[in-house]
Amino acid sequence: MNPSFLETTWTDPVTGRKGYVVLDTLVRGLASGGLRLREGCTLDEVRGLAQGMTRKESLVYDPADNYLPLGGGKGGIDIDPADPQAVDVLRRFLAAVLPVVKEQWNTGEDFGLRQETLDKVAAELGLASTVEAVFATLPDAPAARDRLATAFAVDVDGISLGDLVGGYGVARAGITYVERLGLAPGEMTAVVQGFGSIGGAAARYLAAAGVTVIAIADRAGLIRNDAGLDVEALLAARNGLGIIDRSALRPTDSTAPTEQWLDVPCDLLVPAAMSYVIAAADAGRIDARVVVEGANMPTLPDAEAALLARGIPVLPDFLANVMTNAWWWWVVFGDIAPTAESSYAKIDTVMRRLVDTVATDAETTGTTLRASALALASRNSAAVQARVGITG
Ligand SMILES: NC(=O)c1ccc[n+]([C@@H]2O[C@H](COP(=O)([O-])OP(=O)(O)OC[C@H]3O[C@@H](n4cnc5c(N)ncnc54)[C@H](O)[C@@H]3O)[C@@H](O)[C@H]2O)c1
């Protein structure tokens, strides 16, 4: 692994909690990547996530877009998002790393952190947004700010567009891949771990496409119905931590411990919560056509090898969940209108192109989807480098 451009470890003077910022690469002096809140979060985890952001940035590169990929970065704070002190710790962390946020690191929500919470804390610190470093490079920043604000104000059936685009992309990735195997969405089943921004939207759009979503795990447990869960009812019963109010379950829905999400046979298995949730010992429990990584780094490398040995491919995180990041920049750089229609049309086109390119390459060269996606990201990165230079 190449050394990161910047790694910072912060210690909260009040609670002793650690926070981390890693800028893996800079392009034109800029990096992009969210901030997560997770009890047990480590520098190594944030390093891996930042490297994933470098890949996501280059993977979607299209020379015809205004959006020029940035470098990859990430932040993480070792605290449970449900901890009553979490927002105060977040505020002190952001204040400490403010110069990096202002100049280089364009950030947003990730696991355990909602964009609206992050925006509120940023505003308290005098920041107009969490992507000020990019705005500073644009010829018409006020118009870009307006587009972003307009896009985030779009509500699609009770959920902000910004909280939907990533999971929409995950759903499209999984469906596109399994359609290549000859199955129509109406014949597919899915299991989703995590019911927050990514998992909630992935479940919504899988169900909307006709996929039967048979199990959903949140922090409180697993909810299962082999005839299909009522995803919209569960979304309406979800709290800010992505936990479903169990009083909304139907009599035919059953519950089980959350760990059992790996034991439910399905076509699309969608981890969309924490990292490192599929270990080698779990591979034998999984009975799926494909694992679609909605979460970042959910599958450990030896688990992926064990799954491949059993004929179960893994659509890698930096492809499957790339759309939140890309969408921000398509809106900011003016490649799409700040509407749901324009956003979903662009995601459809780009996700189909990415899945088709990567799957075809993997089939013809006999490599894995991850290796093929990495090769595409690295070819694109070379093209970006040739165009603008990479400084980190
Ligand atoms: N939010 C984004 O924009 C974004 C973009 C790309 C990738 N991701 C990745 O997607 C994953 C989820 O992020 P998010 O933003 O949707 O998080 P979130 O905080 O919105 O939701 C997390 C969900 O996981 C559930 N959860 C927590 N602990 C659990 C446990 N032990 N077992 C089962 N479920 C549990 C929560 O109840 C909640 O439903 C992360 O890996 C994140 O890095 C997020």
The ligand as an ORCA input file, in Angstrom:
! r2SCAN-3c Opt
* xyz 0 1
  N     -24.043      7.174      4.064
  C     -23.320      7.201      2.974
  O     -23.377      8.172      2.245
  C     -22.456      6.050      2.589
  C     -21.900      6.053      1.305
  C     -21.137      4.956      0.905
  C     -20.919      3.909      1.786
  N     -21.453      3.949      3.041
  C     -21.196      2.814      3.917
  O     -22.424      2.136      4.140
  C     -22.418      1.583      5.453
  C     -23.631      2.097      6.194
  O     -23.548      3.508      6.282
  P     -24.861      4.371      6.546
  O     -24.480      5.774      6.310
  O     -25.998      3.768      5.838
  O     -25.007      4.149      8.106
  P     -26.245      4.587      9.028
  O     -25.634      5.042     10.282
  O     -27.175      5.441      8.291
  O     -26.993      3.193      9.275
  C     -26.344      2.117      9.894
  C     -27.347      0.987     10.018
  O     -26.641     -0.153     10.556
  C     -27.416     -0.652     11.630
  N     -26.540     -1.335     12.570
  C     -25.738     -0.801     13.527
  N     -25.144     -1.773     14.208
  C     -25.583     -2.941     13.668
  C     -25.358     -4.305     13.953
  N     -24.526     -4.673     14.932
  N     -25.990     -5.249     13.213
  C     -26.827     -4.900     12.212
  N     -27.085     -3.617     11.891
  C     -26.471     -2.660     12.624
  C     -28.098      0.538     12.231
  O     -29.199      0.147     13.035
  C     -28.505      1.274     10.958
  O     -29.682      0.702     10.445
  C     -21.089      1.983      6.071
  O     -20.164      0.942      5.867
  C     -20.692      3.195      5.285
  O     -19.285      3.382      5.278
  C     -22.230      5.000      3.447
*
